[in-house]
């Protein structure tokens, strides 16, 4: 009967150990998934670097456009000087030249306005890219911190479960006296005391 009780206790404990092993296996699988996610973080950083490079390229394009605008302004100034010189000319050439200059001036002003519009669009795009980059970096930092805390928490849980299992194993491994030895041992001890 004592052996049956003992076998029943061992059977229950082995069943509990099996359940704990399954739980530990699932937790290890989750940890592996979290580590895989952590390894993917450099891909996000590469994307942020690509966006930064695109922003720099657009900034360089904006600088080039600004230089082009400056060149157009100088060209406009030289056209104005040419107009002054031509205004001194007499005859039929002057009205035709003035009309031609007016057409060119209108075209250059149109180009200037379009270039200014493009520059303002590029500046707005650059600001959006910078804001997007800042949001992405902040999101990455939050995700890294969340994954780190989650990993630490999972590690603590697993460690506590291992310690609990080790304590149960130690209790099971301690030699236990059969019930009849306990009974006779108590009787012998009682006789000695009397």
C-alpha positions in Angstrom: 0.0 0.0 0.0 2.8 2.4 0.9 4.6 1.6 -2.3 1.4 2.3 -4.3 1.0 5.7 -2.6 4.7 6.4 -3.3 4.3 5.4 -7.0 1.2 7.6 -7.2 3.1 10.6 -5.8 6.0 10.0 -8.2 3.6 9.6 -11.1 1.9 12.9 -10.3 5.2 14.7 -10.0 6.5 13.2 -13.3 3.3 14.5 -15.0 3.8 17.9 -13.5 7.4 17.9 -14.7 6.3 17.0 -18.2 3.8 19.9 -18.2 6.6 22.2 -17.0 8.9 20.9 -19.7 6.3 21.7 -22.3 5.8 25.2 -20.8 9.6 25.8 -20.8 9.7 24.7 -24.5 7.0 27.2 -25.4 8.8 29.9 -23.5 12.1 29.1 -25.3 10.2 29.3 -28.6 8.8 32.7 -27.7 12.3 33.9 -26.7 13.7 32.7 -30.1 10.9 34.7 -31.8 11.8 37.8 -29.8 15.5 37.4 -30.7 14.6 37.0 -34.3 12.6 40.3 -34.1 15.6 42.0 -32.4 17.8 40.8 -35.3 15.4 42.5 -37.8 16.0 45.9 -36.2 19.1 46.6 -38.3 16.7 46.5 -41.4 14.7 49.4 -39.9 18.0 51.3 -39.3 19.0 50.7 -42.9 15.7 52.1 -44.0 16.2 55.2 -41.8 19.7 55.6 -43.4 18.2 55.4 -46.9 15.7 58.0 -46.0 18.4 60.2 -44.6 20.4 59.9 -47.8 17.3 60.7 -49.9 16.7 63.8 -47.7 20.3 64.8 -48.3 20.0 64.3 -52.0 16.8 66.5 -52.1 18.6 69.1 -50.0 21.4 69.1 -52.5 18.9 69.5 -55.3 17.3 72.4 -53.4 20.8 74.1 -53.2 21.3 73.5 -56.9 17.9 75.1 -57.6 18.7 78.0 -55.4 21.9 78.5 -57.4 19.9 78.3 -60.6 17.5 81.0 -59.2 20.5 83.2 -58.4 21.8 82.7 -61.9 18.4 83.6 -63.3 18.3 86.8 -61.2 21.8 87.7 -62.6 20.5 87.0 -66.1 17.5 89.2 -65.4 19.8 92.0 -64.2 21.9 91.7 -67.4 18.7 91.7 -69.4 17.7 94.9 -67.7 21.1 96.5 -68.5 20.7 95.4 -72.1 17.2 96.9 -72.2 18.6 100.2 -71.0 21.2 100.2 -73.8 18.7 99.3 -76.4 16.3 102.0 -75.3 18.9 104.5 -76.6 18.6 103.0 -80.1 16.3 104.6 -82.5 14.4 103.2 -85.4 12.2 100.2 -86.1 14.5 97.7 -84.3 13.8 99.0 -80.8 10.1 98.1 -80.6 10.7 94.6 -81.9 13.6 94.1 -79.4 11.5 95.4 -76.5 8.7 92.9 -77.4 11.3 90.1 -77.6 12.8 91.1 -74.2 9.3 91.3 -72.6 8.5 87.8 -73.8 11.9 86.5 -72.5 11.4 88.3 -69.2 7.9 86.8 -68.8 9.3 83.3 -69.5 12.2 83.9 -67.0 9.8 85.1 -64.4 7.6 82.1 -65.0 10.7 79.8 -64.7 11.8 81.7 -61.5 8.3 81.2 -59.9 8.3 77.5 -60.9 11.9 77.1 -59.4 10.8 78.9 -56.2 7.8 76.7 -56.0 10.0 73.6 -56.5 12.4 74.8 -53.8 9.5 75.3 -51.3 8.1 71.8 -52.2 11.6 70.3 -51.6 11.9 72.2 -48.3 8.5 70.9 -47.2 9.5 67.3 -48.3 12.8 67.6 -46.4 10.9 68.7 -43.3 8.5 65.7 -43.7 11.4 63.3 -44.2 13.1 64.7 -41.1 9.9 64.3 -39.0 9.3 60.8 -40.4 12.9 59.9 -39.6 12.6 61.2 -36.0 9.3 59.3 -35.6 10.9 56.1 -37.0 13.9 56.4 -34.7 11.7 57.0 -31.7 9.5 54.0 -32.7 12.6 51.8 -33.1 13.9 52.9 -29.7 10.6 52.1 -28.0 10.4 48.7 -29.8 14.0 47.8 -28.8 13.2 48.8 -25.2 10.0 46.8 -25.2 11.7 43.7 -26.6 14.5 44.1 -24.1 12.1 44.3 -21.1 10.0 41.5 -22.5 13.1 39.3 -22.8 14.2 40.1 -19.3 10.8 39.3 -17.9 10.6 36.0 -19.8 14.1 35.1 -18.5 13.1 35.9 -14.9 9.9 33.8 -15.2 11.9 30.8 -16.6 14.5 31.2 -13.9 11.8 31.2 -11.1 10.3 28.1 -12.7 13.7 26.3 -12.9 14.3 27.2 -9.2 10.9 25.8 -8.2 11.5 22.6 -10.1 15.0 22.2 -8.6 13.5 22.6 -5.1 10.9 20.0 -5.8 13.5 17.7 -7.2 15.7 18.2 -4.1 12.7 17.3 -1.9 12.0 14.2 -3.9 15.6 13.1 -3.8 15.8 13.3 0.0 15.6 9.8 1.5 12.3 9.2 3.2 11.6 6.5 5.8 8.8 4.1 5.1 5.7 4.6 7.3 6.4 1.5 9.4 10.0 2.7 10.2 8.6 6.0 11.3 6.1 4.3 13.5 8.7 1.9 15.1 11.2 4.7 15.3 8.7 6.8 17.3 8.0 3.9 19.6 11.7 3.2 20.2 12.3 6.9 20.9 9.4 6.9 23.4 10.9 3.9 25.3 14.3 5.6 25.5 12.8 8.8 26.9 10.9 6.9 29.6 
